[in-house]
């Protein structure tokens, strides 16, 4: 599955066209996501773009065009990482209007939050929004079951299997930090915490066969 930030970065600069014409790439977002009623790129498309990115990354989607629909998707979090969804209110906190993008970071003074998203200045861009307008950060879950290799992985290891493990643990609410593919102390601690949820598992901090099978079972049942 493609990396979400990579998907976002490749779309930077896609811009709506004023008037009767429409950017074919934006219409493709709608077609790929099944939004048959979407025919004009001058219709708000931040949620459309978020749905398309999530689809490409194999993550759950809101399947709606209103930005606040993302308040019902994924898991609410207080410790956002690059790629997590951020939902803002627009005009009024009590209105139905909003904006959705993918978090990249805060400004130094924490007054602004930067996100990559669609319909930001009428295009896909990196833009800053007032932090006071944040409604929620949400972490999206994978719609597929992780496909690990059969090898054991432990602290000091690195690579795709480690990143998959980190993603899976975060989906279950364990805070192991950024999914950087490096098996460090935070990942080991979270894996031990996960192992402690099943008395049949060894609490050894190693993704061994028994732990791997149980983790896949939990993710599969959750999906």
RARAQUI-V817180 format. One record per backbone hydrogen bond with DSSP energy under -0.5 kcal/mol. CO is the residue of the C=O (numbers start at 1). NH is the residue of the N-H. Records with the same first field share a line. If there is no record, write none. Layout:
CO: NH / NH
//
This chain:
3: 7
4: 8
5: 9
6: 10
7: 11
8: 11 / 12
9: 12
11: 14
14: 124
23: 27
24: 28
25: 29
26: 30
27: 31
28: 32
29: 33
30: 34 / 35
31: 34
34: 36
35: 38
37: 39
40: 43
45: 49
46: 50
47: 51
48: 52
49: 53
50: 54
51: 55
52: 56
53: 57
54: 58 / 59
55: 58
56: 2
58: 143 / 144
65: 47
66: 69
67: 70
68: 71
69: 72
70: 73
75: 139
77: 137
81: 84
84: 103
85: 138
86: 101
87: 135 / 136
88: 99
90: 92
92: 90 / 95
97: 90
99: 88
101: 86 / 103
102: 116
103: 83
105: 114
107: 110
111: 131
112: 107
113: 129
114: 104 / 105
115: 127
116: 102
117: 125
119: 121
122: 16
123: 120 / 125
124: 13
125: 117 / 127
127: 115
129: 113
130: 133
131: 134
133: 89
136: 87
137: 77
138: 85 / 140
139: 75
141: 60
146: 148
153: 207
154: 157
157: 183
159: 163
160: 164
161: 165
162: 166
163: 167
164: 168
165: 169
166: 170
167: 171
168: 172
169: 174
170: 173
174: 176
178: 180
181: 159 / 183
182: 184
183: 156
184: 188
185: 189
186: 190
187: 191
188: 192
189: 193
190: 194
191: 195
192: 196
194: 197
195: 198
198: 201
202: 204
206: 208
207: 153
208: 212
209: 213
210: 214
211: 215
212: 216
213: 217
214: 218
215: 219
216: 220
217: 221
218: 222
219: 223
//
